[in-house]
């Protein structure tokens, strides 16, 4: 029996990898992101976040995770509202809420995934 790769692939420029460049040092090659119970979105460009979150939710659900934490930061709340709107429309998500203070507060959102 082959073990499944507990990660998912995303395309695009991760800010932490190429801060001063217009393109990723990896070109258009997908970057593997490990499936864990939290995803820090700070490394991704705002235009990439929607696709990254959708891919992550699917991969997390396939990996059997029931609760995940999306770390979007506090800021002015733009990213938080965008993430929560995406979660509200996602058929993979049972419910979501702001994280408690000890898990990021308004800088993170918890999502409970529907079983597979």
C-alpha positions as CSV (number, residue, x, y, z in Angstrom):
1,X,0.0,0.0,0.0
2,X,1.5,3.4,-1.0
3,X,1.4,6.2,1.5
4,X,-0.3,9.3,0.5
5,X,1.7,12.5,0.3
6,X,0.3,14.7,3.1
7,X,0.7,17.9,1.1
8,X,-0.9,19.9,-1.7
9,X,0.5,21.8,-4.6
10,X,0.0,25.5,-5.3
11,X,1.3,27.6,-8.2
12,X,2.5,31.1,-8.1
13,X,4.8,33.3,-6.2
14,X,5.1,32.8,-2.5
15,X,6.2,36.2,-1.1
16,X,8.7,34.8,1.3
17,X,10.5,33.0,-1.5
18,X,10.9,35.9,-3.9
19,X,10.4,39.2,-2.2
20,X,12.3,41.3,-4.7
21,X,11.4,39.5,-7.9
22,X,8.5,39.7,-10.3
23,X,8.3,35.9,-10.7
24,X,8.9,32.9,-8.5
25,X,12.4,31.4,-8.4
26,X,10.7,28.1,-9.2
27,X,8.9,29.5,-12.4
28,X,5.5,28.0,-12.7
29,X,6.4,24.8,-11.0
30,X,4.0,23.9,-8.2
31,X,5.1,24.4,-4.6
32,X,4.3,21.6,-2.2
33,X,2.6,22.8,1.0
34,X,2.3,20.3,3.9
35,X,-1.1,19.4,5.2
36,X,-1.2,20.4,8.8
37,X,-4.1,21.6,11.0
38,X,-3.1,25.3,10.3
39,X,-2.2,27.2,7.2
40,X,-0.4,30.6,7.5
41,X,-1.5,32.7,4.5
42,X,1.1,35.4,5.0
43,X,3.4,33.7,2.6
44,X,1.0,34.0,-0.3
45,X,0.1,36.9,-2.5
46,X,-3.4,38.2,-1.9
47,X,-4.5,37.2,-5.4
48,X,-3.4,33.6,-4.7
49,X,-5.1,33.1,-1.4
50,X,-8.5,32.0,-2.7
51,X,-7.1,29.2,-4.8
52,X,-4.7,28.2,-2.0
53,X,-7.4,28.0,0.6
54,X,-9.7,26.0,-1.7
55,X,-6.9,23.5,-2.4
56,X,-6.0,23.3,1.2
57,X,-9.5,22.7,2.4
58,X,-9.9,19.8,-0.1
59,X,-6.5,18.3,0.9
60,X,-7.2,18.7,4.6
61,X,-10.5,17.0,4.3
62,X,-9.0,14.2,2.2
63,X,-6.4,13.8,4.9
64,X,-9.1,13.3,7.5
65,X,-8.8,16.6,9.3
66,X,-12.0,17.9,10.8
67,X,-10.8,21.3,12.2
68,X,-8.3,23.6,10.6
69,X,-7.0,27.1,11.4
70,X,-6.4,29.7,8.6
71,X,-4.0,32.4,9.8
72,X,-4.8,35.6,7.8
73,X,-3.5,38.2,10.2
74,X,-5.3,41.1,11.9
75,X,-4.7,44.2,9.8
76,X,-7.9,46.0,8.6
77,X,-9.9,42.8,8.3
78,X,-10.0,42.6,4.5
79,X,-8.3,39.2,4.3
80,X,-10.4,37.9,7.2
81,X,-13.7,38.9,5.5
82,X,-12.5,37.4,2.2
83,X,-11.6,34.1,3.9
84,X,-14.8,33.9,5.8
85,X,-16.9,34.6,2.7
86,X,-15.1,31.8,0.9
87,X,-15.7,29.5,3.9
88,X,-19.4,30.4,4.0
89,X,-19.8,29.3,0.4
90,X,-17.7,26.2,0.6
91,X,-19.5,22.8,0.5
92,X,-16.5,21.4,2.4
93,X,-17.1,23.5,5.5
94,X,-19.6,22.7,8.1
95,X,-19.1,25.9,10.1
96,X,-16.4,28.5,11.0
97,X,-15.6,31.1,13.6
98,X,-12.9,33.6,14.7
99,X,-10.2,31.8,16.6
100,X,-10.1,32.2,20.4
101,X,-7.4,34.6,21.6
102,X,-4.9,31.8,22.5
103,X,-5.1,30.5,18.9
104,X,-4.8,33.8,17.0
105,X,-8.1,35.7,17.8
106,X,-9.2,38.0,15.0
107,X,-6.0,37.1,13.1
108,X,-7.1,33.5,12.4
109,X,-10.3,31.7,11.5
110,X,-11.2,28.1,12.6
111,X,-13.1,26.0,10.1
112,X,-14.8,22.7,10.9
113,X,-14.8,20.5,7.8
114,X,-17.6,18.1,6.8
115,X,-16.7,14.5,6.9
116,X,-15.7,12.9,3.5
